[in-house]
């Protein structure tokens, strides 16, 4: 899917230098170069900056959302003019499904946001 999105961006005259791929890893281990090469492929990795989200640094508080969750997200994503989330929607044993909107919370959220969302919010 990423290949097709990047081709559309190229057609729209958006340069590779103006694109950053951010791994939305939530509070999991940050991705390293080898992880990104596997995830996006060597061809894309060699042309486009790829970084892993850090849930502990570089986040911006936006405000409180549903159920009072304080939302802080990755500053690079927040400051980007165009944001494109790519991922699957997959069954998840604990939360029903992963992917979709979870690219934002928990994907690119600060650890404090993730922790609040996982421990302090009331489940429907």
Helices and strands as residue ranges (DSSP letters): H 2-11, G 16-18, E 20-23, H 33-40, H 42-45, E 49-52, E 59-64, G 66-68, E 70-74, H 75-79, E 89-92, E 96-99, G 100-103, H 111-119
